[in-house]
Amino acid sequence: MHPERVDVVLVRPSRPANVAAACRAMKNMGLTRLRLVGAPPVDRPEDRALAYGAWDVLDGAERHATLAEAVAGSTFVAGTSGRGGAGRWTPRRLAREGGARAGEGRTCLVFGPEATGLTRRELGLCHVVVHIPTHTAHASLNLAQAVLILAYEIRLSRRPDTAPADEDRAEARELEACLLALEGSLLAIGYLKPRDPGRILAEIRSLLARAGPTRRELTLLRGMARQIQWAGSVASRGRGSR
């Protein structure tokens, strides 16, 4: 992965000191772009001191109202979770495979609140979920530790001869727009239940996220969705005329 194309996103961090410490961990490993969602201001000198040498990262952080807004311009979104399970990536796998998934776009590493982690809805916006396999006797990590581990693996994966992928990967907002188009078309033909389309759509989102589609591929899918919706409306009019 390319550190210069990686953004760290901290969602509702509980303490200003944790944000400052995460900034220092980022800069230790060459990450400099920080996005904050629902984060407290880091104003007190004793808190800012924890960002020693990385005040440029702290002061240059972008603030966003929602996670969806924070990751909208990225092509690959990796959320973190303290809960393991099937399908969870390790930090090493993230560093090894994430660059190809992101293509020439940006990667967002998303960290949730220290006590509770990301919500299920927030994890649903992530293309993969990363779990750091800690010792079961004391499994919890503080925020800066988690940031440092992922950033360290990314730094190790960087090689001078590593070239960026050629493919024009789609951004998260384009993936969501495609899903919206698919939802309308699949409702039109009765494939989705109007009362509960979310469960199937979540599986489709997961499939597309794993595939890492290009902009061209999403354009094809949206074209298919429009045609499906048109065919559904024609069939519906035909049934109504009988």
C-alpha positions as CSV (number, residue, x, y, z in Angstrom):
1,M,0.0,0.0,0.0
2,H,1.0,3.6,-0.5
3,P,1.0,5.6,2.8
4,E,0.5,8.9,0.9
5,R,-2.9,7.5,-0.3
6,V,-4.1,6.4,3.1
7,D,-6.5,8.4,5.3
8,V,-7.1,7.6,8.9
9,V,-10.7,8.1,10.0
10,L,-11.5,8.4,13.8
11,V,-15.2,8.0,14.6
12,R,-16.4,9.5,17.9
13,P,-13.1,9.1,19.8
14,S,-13.9,9.5,23.5
15,R,-10.9,11.7,24.6
16,P,-9.0,14.5,22.9
17,A,-5.7,12.9,24.2
18,N,-6.5,9.7,22.2
19,V,-6.8,11.8,19.0
20,A,-3.5,13.5,19.7
21,A,-1.7,10.2,20.4
22,A,-3.1,8.7,17.2
23,C,-1.6,11.6,15.3
24,R,1.8,10.8,16.6
25,A,1.4,7.1,15.7
26,M,0.3,8.0,12.2
27,K,3.3,10.3,11.6
28,N,5.7,7.7,13.0
29,M,4.7,5.5,10.1
30,G,4.4,8.1,7.4
31,L,0.6,8.6,7.4
32,T,-0.4,12.3,7.4
33,R,-4.1,12.6,6.5
34,L,-6.6,12.5,9.3
35,R,-10.4,12.7,9.1
36,L,-12.5,13.1,12.3
37,V,-16.2,12.3,12.8
38,G,-17.8,13.5,16.0
39,A,-14.5,14.1,17.6
40,P,-13.9,16.5,20.6
41,P,-11.6,19.5,20.1
42,V,-8.0,19.0,21.0
43,D,-7.3,22.3,22.7
44,R,-5.6,21.7,26.0
45,P,-1.8,21.9,26.0
46,E,-1.5,18.6,27.9
47,D,-3.6,16.8,25.2
48,R,-1.7,18.5,22.3
49,A,1.6,17.4,23.9
50,L,0.7,13.8,23.1
51,A,0.9,14.7,19.4
52,Y,4.5,15.7,19.7
53,G,6.1,16.2,16.3
54,A,2.7,15.6,14.6
55,W,0.9,18.8,15.2
56,D,0.6,19.3,11.4
57,V,-1.4,16.1,11.2
58,L,-3.6,17.2,14.1
59,D,-4.2,20.7,12.9
60,G,-4.7,19.6,9.3
61,A,-7.4,17.1,10.2
62,E,-10.7,17.3,8.2
63,R,-13.9,17.2,10.2
64,H,-17.0,15.5,8.9
65,A,-20.6,15.1,10.1
66,T,-20.9,11.4,9.3
67,L,-18.8,8.4,8.4
68,A,-20.5,8.2,5.0
69,E,-19.3,11.8,4.2
70,A,-15.8,11.1,5.5
71,V,-15.2,8.1,3.2
72,A,-17.2,9.2,0.2
73,G,-14.2,10.0,-1.9
74,S,-12.3,6.8,-1.2
75,T,-12.1,3.7,-3.4
76,F,-11.4,1.3,-0.5
77,V,-12.7,1.5,3.0
78,A,-11.3,-0.7,5.8
79,G,-13.1,-0.7,9.1
80,T,-11.6,-2.0,12.3
81,S,-13.4,-4.2,14.9
82,G,-12.4,-5.7,18.2
83,R,-14.5,-8.7,17.4
84,G,-13.0,-11.5,15.3
85,G,-14.9,-13.9,13.0
86,A,-15.1,-15.3,9.6
87,G,-14.1,-12.9,6.8
88,R,-12.2,-10.6,9.0
89,W,-8.9,-9.4,7.6
90,T,-5.6,-9.2,9.5
91,P,-3.5,-6.0,9.4
92,R,-1.0,-7.9,7.3
93,R,-3.5,-8.9,4.7
94,L,-4.8,-5.3,4.6
95,A,-1.3,-4.1,3.8
96,R,-0.7,-6.9,1.3
97,E,-4.0,-6.7,-0.6
98,G,-5.4,-3.3,0.1
99,G,-3.3,-1.4,-2.4
100,A,-4.7,-3.5,-5.3
101,R,-8.2,-3.0,-4.0
102,A,-7.9,0.7,-3.9
103,G,-6.3,1.1,-7.3
104,E,-5.2,4.6,-7.9
105,G,-7.8,6.0,-5.4
106,R,-7.6,6.6,-1.7
107,T,-7.9,4.2,1.2
108,C,-9.7,5.0,4.4
109,L,-8.8,3.2,7.7
110,V,-11.7,3.6,10.0
111,F,-11.5,3.3,13.8
112,G,-14.5,3.4,16.0
113,P,-15.1,4.6,19.6
114,E,-12.8,3.0,22.1
115,A,-15.5,1.5,24.3
116,T,-18.0,0.3,21.8
117,G,-16.4,0.2,18.3
118,L,-18.1,1.0,15.1
119,T,-21.8,0.3,14.8
120,R,-23.2,-2.4,12.5
121,R,-24.4,0.3,10.2
122,E,-21.0,1.9,10.1
123,L,-19.3,-1.4,9.5
124,G,-21.7,-1.8,6.6
125,L,-20.1,1.2,4.9
126,C,-16.7,-0.6,5.0
127,H,-15.6,-2.8,2.2
128,V,-13.6,-5.1,4.6
129,V,-13.3,-5.4,8.4
130,V,-9.9,-5.7,10.0
131,H,-9.3,-7.4,13.3
132,I,-6.1,-7.3,15.2
133,P,-5.6,-10.7,16.8
134,T,-4.6,-9.9,20.4
135,H,-4.1,-12.2,23.4
136,T,-7.4,-13.2,24.8
137,A,-6.3,-12.5,28.4
138,H,-6.1,-8.8,27.6
139,A,-7.5,-8.2,24.2
140,S,-8.3,-4.5,24.2
141,L,-6.0,-1.9,22.5
142,N,-6.1,1.8,22.9
143,L,-6.8,3.9,19.9
144,A,-3.2,5.0,19.2
145,Q,-2.0,1.3,19.5
146,A,-4.5,0.2,16.9
147,V,-3.6,3.0,14.5
148,L,0.1,2.2,14.9
149,I,-0.3,-1.5,14.2
150,L,-2.1,-0.9,10.9
151,A,0.2,1.9,9.9
152,Y,3.2,-0.2,10.7
153,E,2.1,-3.0,8.4
154,I,1.3,-0.5,5.7
155,R,4.8,0.9,6.0
156,L,6.4,-2.5,5.8
157,S,4.5,-3.4,2.7
158,R,5.8,-0.3,0.8
159,R,8.5,-1.1,-1.7
160,P,10.3,1.3,-4.0
161,D,9.4,-0.7,-7.0
162,T,5.7,-1.0,-6.2
163,A,3.7,0.8,-8.8
164,P,0.1,1.9,-8.4
165,A,-2.6,-0.2,-10.0
166,D,-3.8,1.0,-13.4
167,E,-7.5,0.5,-12.8
168,D,-9.7,3.5,-12.1
169,R,-11.4,2.2,-9.0
170,A,-14.8,3.5,-8.1
171,E,-15.2,5.7,-5.0
172,A,-17.5,4.8,-2.1
173,R,-20.1,7.4,-3.1
174,E,-20.3,5.8,-6.6
175,L,-20.8,2.4,-5.1
176,E,-23.6,3.7,-2.9
177,A,-25.2,5.4,-6.0
178,C,-25.0,2.1,-7.8
179,L,-26.7,0.3,-4.9
180,L,-29.5,2.9,-4.9
181,A,-30.1,2.3,-8.6
182,L,-30.0,-1.5,-8.0
183,E,-32.5,-1.1,-5.2
184,G,-35.0,0.7,-7.4
185,S,-34.7,-1.8,-10.2
186,L,-34.9,-4.9,-7.9
187,L,-38.0,-3.4,-6.1
188,A,-39.6,-2.8,-9.6
189,I,-39.4,-6.5,-10.5
190,G,-40.3,-7.8,-7.1
191,Y,-36.9,-9.3,-6.2
192,L,-36.7,-7.1,-3.1
193,K,-39.3,-6.9,-0.4
194,P,-40.5,-3.3,0.0
195,R,-40.7,-3.7,3.8
196,D,-37.1,-5.0,4.2
197,P,-34.8,-4.5,1.2
198,G,-31.8,-3.7,3.5
199,R,-30.7,-7.3,4.2
200,I,-30.3,-8.3,0.6
201,L,-28.8,-4.9,-0.3
202,A,-26.2,-5.4,2.5
203,E,-25.1,-8.7,0.9
204,I,-24.9,-7.0,-2.6
205,R,-22.8,-4.2,-1.1
206,S,-20.5,-6.7,0.5
207,L,-20.1,-8.5,-2.9
208,L,-19.3,-5.3,-4.8
209,A,-16.9,-4.2,-2.1
210,R,-15.0,-7.5,-2.3
211,A,-14.9,-7.1,-6.1
212,G,-13.4,-3.6,-6.0
213,P,-15.2,-2.5,-9.2
214,T,-13.9,0.2,-11.5
215,R,-16.0,3.3,-12.5
216,R,-16.6,1.7,-15.9
217,E,-18.0,-1.5,-14.2
218,L,-20.3,0.5,-12.0
219,T,-21.6,2.4,-15.0
220,L,-22.4,-0.9,-16.6
221,L,-24.3,-2.1,-13.5
222,R,-26.3,1.2,-13.3
223,G,-27.2,0.8,-17.0
224,M,-28.4,-2.7,-16.3
225,A,-30.4,-1.4,-13.3
226,R,-32.1,1.2,-15.4
227,Q,-33.0,-1.4,-18.1
228,I,-34.3,-3.8,-15.4
229,Q,-36.5,-1.0,-13.9
230,W,-37.8,-0.2,-17.4
231,A,-38.6,-3.8,-18.1
232,G,-40.4,-4.1,-14.7
233,S,-42.5,-1.1,-15.4
234,V,-43.5,-2.5,-18.9
235,A,-44.4,-5.8,-17.3
236,S,-46.5,-4.1,-14.6
237,R,-48.4,-2.1,-17.2
238,G,-49.0,-5.3,-19.2
239,R,-50.5,-7.0,-16.1
240,G,-52.7,-3.9,-15.4
241,S,-54.2,-4.0,-18.9
242,R,-55.5,-7.5,-18.7
